[in-house]
């Protein structure tokens, strides 16, 4: 005796073209809104740091962090660029490095051993001070 074959597929409802178009349009609008929001959240100031008023050490921290990371990775040429950037800000650049020497921490630097970090920071401060004198 032969078993009856069962077809487990379900019949599909006909596609509503208008509903599908509206769904795609809604998805497109949502993606566009998300892109706009992301762009607004990550937008950087249009005025270069050198021309901004009321700069603080927090505006220059990224130069110190990148200097240490580049030096740790053996990218001495790139590290020198960060030194030059900090030198353009003179005393504020020195103050930024001093904050790190006095204990300011950043998660990006946790892989750098503390003694190495202090040595890099002291060298950076000395290089900036040479140009500031």
TORKOL-4160 file (C-alpha; in steps of 0.2 Angstrom, whole numbers, padded with zeros to 4 digits, m for minus):
133
<pt num="1" X="0000" Y="0000" Z="0000"/>
<pt num="2" X="0006" Y="0017" Z="m0005"/>
<pt num="3" X="0007" Y="0032" Z="0008"/>
<pt num="4" X="m0001" Y="0048" Z="0003"/>
<pt num="5" X="0011" Y="0062" Z="0000"/>
<pt num="6" X="0008" Y="0077" Z="0010"/>
<pt num="7" X="0013" Y="0094" Z="0003"/>
<pt num="8" X="0018" Y="0105" Z="0018"/>
<pt num="9" X="0019" Y="0121" Z="0008"/>
<pt num="10" X="0006" Y="0134" Z="0012"/>
<pt num="11" X="m0002" Y="0145" Z="m0002"/>
<pt num="12" X="0004" Y="0163" Z="m0002"/>
<pt num="13" X="m0008" Y="0177" Z="m0002"/>
<pt num="14" X="m0007" Y="0188" Z="m0017"/>
<pt num="15" X="0006" Y="0202" Z="m0015"/>
<pt num="16" X="m0002" Y="0219" Z="m0012"/>
<pt num="17" X="0009" Y="0231" Z="m0023"/>
<pt num="18" X="0003" Y="0247" Z="m0015"/>
<pt num="19" X="0006" Y="0240" Z="0003"/>
<pt num="20" X="0023" Y="0234" Z="m0002"/>
<pt num="21" X="0027" Y="0251" Z="m0010"/>
<pt num="22" X="0022" Y="0260" Z="0006"/>
<pt num="23" X="0032" Y="0248" Z="0017"/>
<pt num="24" X="0048" Y="0251" Z="0007"/>
<pt num="25" X="0045" Y="0270" Z="0007"/>
<pt num="26" X="0043" Y="0270" Z="0026"/>
<pt num="27" X="0059" Y="0260" Z="0028"/>
<pt num="28" X="0068" Y="0272" Z="0017"/>
<pt num="29" X="0062" Y="0287" Z="0027"/>
<pt num="30" X="0067" Y="0278" Z="0043"/>
<pt num="31" X="0084" Y="0275" Z="0037"/>
<pt num="32" X="0086" Y="0292" Z="0031"/>
<pt num="33" X="0081" Y="0299" Z="0048"/>
<pt num="34" X="0094" Y="0288" Z="0056"/>
<pt num="35" X="0107" Y="0294" Z="0045"/>
<pt num="36" X="0103" Y="0312" Z="0048"/>
<pt num="37" X="0103" Y="0309" Z="0067"/>
<pt num="38" X="0120" Y="0300" Z="0066"/>
<pt num="39" X="0127" Y="0314" Z="0056"/>
<pt num="40" X="0120" Y="0327" Z="0068"/>
<pt num="41" X="0128" Y="0318" Z="0083"/>
<pt num="42" X="0145" Y="0316" Z="0075"/>
<pt num="43" X="0147" Y="0332" Z="0067"/>
<pt num="44" X="0163" Y="0341" Z="0072"/>
<pt num="45" X="0164" Y="0360" Z="0074"/>
<pt num="46" X="0167" Y="0369" Z="0058"/>
<pt num="47" X="0179" Y="0381" Z="0065"/>
<pt num="48" X="0197" Y="0374" Z="0067"/>
<pt num="49" X="0204" Y="0372" Z="0084"/>
<pt num="50" X="0217" Y="0385" Z="0080"/>
<pt num="51" X="0204" Y="0398" Z="0077"/>
<pt num="52" X="0192" Y="0394" Z="0091"/>
<pt num="53" X="0190" Y="0405" Z="0107"/>
<pt num="54" X="0188" Y="0397" Z="0124"/>
<pt num="55" X="0198" Y="0381" Z="0121"/>
<pt num="56" X="0201" Y="0370" Z="0135"/>
<pt num="57" X="0212" Y="0355" Z="0139"/>
<pt num="58" X="0198" Y="0343" Z="0134"/>
<pt num="59" X="0198" Y="0350" Z="0117"/>
<pt num="60" X="0217" Y="0345" Z="0115"/>
<pt num="61" X="0216" Y="0328" Z="0124"/>
<pt num="62" X="0214" Y="0318" Z="0108"/>
<pt num="63" X="0232" Y="0324" Z="0103"/>
<pt num="64" X="0239" Y="0317" Z="0119"/>
<pt num="65" X="0230" Y="0301" Z="0117"/>
<pt num="66" X="0235" Y="0299" Z="0099"/>
<pt num="67" X="0253" Y="0303" Z="0103"/>
<pt num="68" X="0254" Y="0290" Z="0116"/>
<pt num="69" X="0245" Y="0277" Z="0105"/>
<pt num="70" X="0256" Y="0281" Z="0090"/>
<pt num="71" X="0272" Y="0280" Z="0099"/>
<pt num="72" X="0267" Y="0264" Z="0107"/>
<pt num="73" X="0263" Y="0256" Z="0090"/>
<pt num="74" X="0280" Y="0262" Z="0084"/>
<pt num="75" X="0273" Y="0276" Z="0072"/>
<pt num="76" X="0285" Y="0289" Z="0077"/>
<pt num="77" X="0282" Y="0300" Z="0062"/>
<pt num="78" X="0263" Y="0301" Z="0066"/>
<pt num="79" X="0267" Y="0304" Z="0085"/>
<pt num="80" X="0278" Y="0319" Z="0079"/>
<pt num="81" X="0263" Y="0327" Z="0071"/>
<pt num="82" X="0253" Y="0327" Z="0087"/>
<pt num="83" X="0268" Y="0335" Z="0096"/>
<pt num="84" X="0268" Y="0349" Z="0082"/>
<pt num="85" X="0249" Y="0351" Z="0085"/>
<pt num="86" X="0251" Y="0353" Z="0104"/>
<pt num="87" X="0265" Y="0365" Z="0102"/>
<pt num="88" X="0254" Y="0377" Z="0092"/>
<pt num="89" X="0243" Y="0379" Z="0108"/>
<pt num="90" X="0258" Y="0382" Z="0119"/>
<pt num="91" X="0254" Y="0383" Z="0138"/>
<pt num="92" X="0237" Y="0375" Z="0135"/>
<pt num="93" X="0246" Y="0360" Z="0127"/>
<pt num="94" X="0257" Y="0359" Z="0141"/>
<pt num="95" X="0243" Y="0360" Z="0153"/>
<pt num="96" X="0234" Y="0346" Z="0144"/>
<pt num="97" X="0249" Y="0334" Z="0146"/>
<pt num="98" X="0251" Y="0339" Z="0164"/>
<pt num="99" X="0233" Y="0333" Z="0168"/>
<pt num="100" X="0238" Y="0316" Z="0161"/>
<pt num="101" X="0254" Y="0316" Z="0172"/>
<pt num="102" X="0243" Y="0321" Z="0187"/>
<pt num="103" X="0232" Y="0305" Z="0185"/>
<pt num="104" X="0219" Y="0309" Z="0171"/>
<pt num="105" X="0215" Y="0292" Z="0163"/>
<pt num="106" X="0207" Y="0288" Z="0146"/>
<pt num="107" X="0201" Y="0270" Z="0142"/>
<pt num="108" X="0211" Y="0271" Z="0126"/>
<pt num="109" X="0227" Y="0271" Z="0136"/>
<pt num="110" X="0224" Y="0256" Z="0147"/>
<pt num="111" X="0235" Y="0245" Z="0137"/>
<pt num="112" X="0250" Y="0256" Z="0139"/>
<pt num="113" X="0260" Y="0251" Z="0155"/>
<pt num="114" X="0260" Y="0265" Z="0168"/>
<pt num="115" X="0279" Y="0268" Z="0168"/>
<pt num="116" X="0279" Y="0269" Z="0149"/>
<pt num="117" X="0264" Y="0281" Z="0149"/>
<pt num="118" X="0273" Y="0292" Z="0161"/>
<pt num="119" X="0289" Y="0292" Z="0151"/>
<pt num="120" X="0280" Y="0296" Z="0135"/>
<pt num="121" X="0270" Y="0310" Z="0143"/>
<pt num="122" X="0285" Y="0318" Z="0151"/>
<pt num="123" X="0294" Y="0317" Z="0135"/>
<pt num="124" X="0279" Y="0325" Z="0126"/>
<pt num="125" X="0278" Y="0339" Z="0139"/>
<pt num="126" X="0297" Y="0343" Z="0137"/>
<pt num="127" X="0295" Y="0344" Z="0118"/>
<pt num="128" X="0281" Y="0356" Z="0120"/>
<pt num="129" X="0290" Y="0366" Z="0133"/>
<pt num="130" X="0305" Y="0368" Z="0122"/>
<pt num="131" X="0295" Y="0376" Z="0108"/>
<pt num="132" X="0285" Y="0387" Z="0121"/>
<pt num="133" X="0301" Y="0395" Z="0128"/>
